[in-house]
């Protein structure tokens, strides 16, 4: 297997659980090299069951820090909204190589099971086949922000505003004295620093928080619905396959699921099963995410206000979000239009997109 991110390590754990000898190759010197101890959301609304229980069923122990978020404050261009759910909307997890992060936890579980992890190696040939989990290939979305220490109270805040994050969203997350503030953009990446500065100023005015020992971080991600996740004897998982939510950019759940599904196909010696398995579990979600992304970007401020209006009128925002992601006849009809529109915007934006610096 190549790649020691969540998708690659999830695949390794699943194959090992089935009794197979596993070797994971990683080109960097440690896991979590792309991240800086920043908070990310592990979404919990695309199934009725809890994502932590689902991961446990895949053989992934919840030894990483995971803070359930049942309340979030969201700013649209005109109003502020507070949404509460009886069950977690998502879990906050940290990414990076430090103790308590998702990456560190998965690495520890892999090593505890005797799986061989070869760090600092280039991509192997994998002549006998395997899993490719080498991360994203595109930059359909860019996040730029700061991780910091703070005396502010815990909270989860988001803002839907093109002034802060073109066609995306800005967020502030604080848990036990640690914070992350960022702009997640789906357009105008060349002005990323401007949007980050506006985001920090906005949340300082609206929420009020201090930043100590701030460190800048950044990252990019791509999404797609590939015609196949297989190339010969290689199975592509996670961001390497484009398995990421196109609306909000959530990808960790899809990554670990696809890794486990690929391992299941490998262990059984039935590589053709992989496309069927990920299509059944993720295909509808991925297509609906692209439709949601198309509508969200096209409607702009009206769409932001409309989404907030819907959430205001439901007793359980988690349930509504689940319905918005659920495959439907309307989503199937709109998908070809949405996919083509997003492809066109990608081509138009190639010249102005550039790699993000991590500072």
Number of C-alpha atoms within 10 A of each C-alpha: 26 24 27 30 28 30 31 32 29 29 34 30 26 23 24 20 14 13 10 15 12 19 16 23 23 24 17 16 11 18 24 22 14 18 17 19 24 25 24 19 21 22 22 22 22 20 15 10 11 16 19 17 12 14 17 11 10 19 16 21 14 14 14 17 16 20 15 16 20 17 19 16 17 19 21 21 15 10 9 13 16 13 18 18 15 12 18 18 26 21 20 21 20 27 24 20 20 15 15 17 22 27 25 23 20 25 23 13 18 21 12 9 12 12 20 14 20 18 16 12 14 13 14 12 10 13 8 7 15 23 24 29 28 23 23 18 14 16 21 23 22 25 25 25 29 23 24 20 18 20 14 17 15 13 16 19 20 21 24 25 21 20 16 26 28 22 25 27 25 31 23 25 22 23 17 12 13 20 28 26 27 27 30 29 27 25 23 16 25 13 12 22 13 14 25 23 15 17 26 22 13 15 18 14 10 11 12 12 17 12 19 14 9 15 17 17 22 21 17 22 21 22 26 21 20 14 9 15 26 20 9 10 14 19 28 26 33 28 26 23 26 25 31 28 25 27 23 17 24 17 24 22 23 25 27 23 23 32 30 26 25 34 29 20 18 23 15 11 10 11 22 16 17 23 19 15 16 22 19 11 14 18 18 18 23 26 25 25 27 27 27 22 22 22 15 19 20 12 13 18 18 13 16 23 19 15 16 20 13 12 20 14 10 12 13 16 22 25 18 17 17 15 14 17 22 17 17 13 8 10 20 14 11 18 19 13 14 21 17 12 14 17 13 11 12 16 9 11 15 11 8 11 16 13 13 17 11 15 10
